[in-house]
């Protein structure tokens, strides 16, 4: 069962690039079992935040595996590159 992480409870309403390091460690520690990142209530998430958050994991494990294990609620279209 995937671990549900409410990002707002950990980082607050605004996400800074430095916060991505903390969140990335939470993902890394739960990657094998799966994790859902719930961004509900977070005002804005910069693409640089998401890049810092996921780039190392994608490089190490591959995009397909990471996105099978990590579910990004409310910003999934941004993460998957399908937003306009």
C-alpha positions as CSV (number, residue, x, y, z in Angstrom):
1,X,0.0,0.0,0.0
2,X,1.4,3.4,-1.0
3,X,2.3,5.8,1.8
4,X,0.2,9.0,1.6
5,X,2.2,12.2,2.2
6,X,0.3,15.5,2.6
7,X,2.9,17.9,1.4
8,X,1.3,21.0,2.9
9,X,1.5,19.4,6.4
10,X,5.3,19.0,5.9
11,X,6.3,22.0,3.9
12,X,3.4,24.5,4.3
13,X,1.5,26.4,1.5
14,X,4.7,27.4,-0.4
15,X,7.4,25.0,-1.6
16,X,10.9,26.3,-1.9
17,X,13.6,24.4,-3.8
18,X,15.4,23.6,-0.6
19,X,12.2,21.8,0.6
20,X,12.6,19.4,-2.3
21,X,15.6,17.9,-0.6
22,X,13.6,16.9,2.5
23,X,10.7,15.6,0.4
24,X,13.0,13.7,-1.9
25,X,14.4,11.8,1.1
26,X,10.8,10.9,2.1
27,X,10.2,9.6,-1.4
28,X,13.5,7.7,-1.5
29,X,12.7,6.0,1.8
30,X,9.3,4.8,0.6
31,X,10.0,4.3,-3.1
32,X,9.9,0.5,-3.0
33,X,6.5,0.4,-1.4
34,X,5.1,3.3,-3.3
35,X,4.2,6.8,-2.2
36,X,1.4,9.3,-3.0
37,X,2.3,13.0,-2.7
38,X,-0.8,15.0,-2.0
39,X,-0.2,18.7,-2.9
40,X,-3.8,19.7,-2.0
41,X,-3.7,23.2,-0.4
42,X,-0.3,24.1,-1.8
43,X,-0.6,27.4,-3.6
44,X,2.1,27.0,-6.2
45,X,4.8,24.5,-7.1
46,X,7.6,25.7,-9.4
47,X,8.9,23.4,-12.1
48,X,12.3,23.9,-10.6
49,X,11.0,22.4,-7.3
50,X,9.6,19.4,-9.2
51,X,12.9,19.0,-11.1
52,X,15.0,19.1,-8.0
53,X,12.5,16.7,-6.3
54,X,12.4,14.0,-9.0
55,X,15.5,14.4,-11.3
56,X,17.9,12.4,-9.2
57,X,15.4,9.6,-8.7
58,X,14.5,9.4,-12.4
59,X,18.2,9.3,-13.3
60,X,18.9,6.5,-10.8
61,X,15.7,4.4,-11.3
62,X,14.3,5.5,-14.6
63,X,11.2,7.5,-15.4
64,X,8.8,4.6,-15.8
65,X,9.7,3.0,-12.4
66,X,9.5,6.3,-10.5
67,X,6.1,7.2,-11.9
68,X,4.8,3.8,-11.2
69,X,5.9,4.2,-7.6
70,X,5.2,7.9,-7.0
71,X,1.7,9.3,-7.5
72,X,1.6,13.1,-7.5
73,X,-1.9,14.3,-6.7
74,X,-3.0,17.7,-8.0
75,X,0.2,18.3,-10.0
76,X,0.5,15.0,-11.9
77,X,0.0,16.7,-15.3
78,X,3.0,19.0,-14.6
79,X,5.2,16.1,-13.5
80,X,4.2,13.9,-16.5
81,X,4.8,16.7,-18.9
82,X,1.2,16.8,-20.2
83,X,0.1,20.2,-19.1
84,X,-0.1,23.1,-21.5
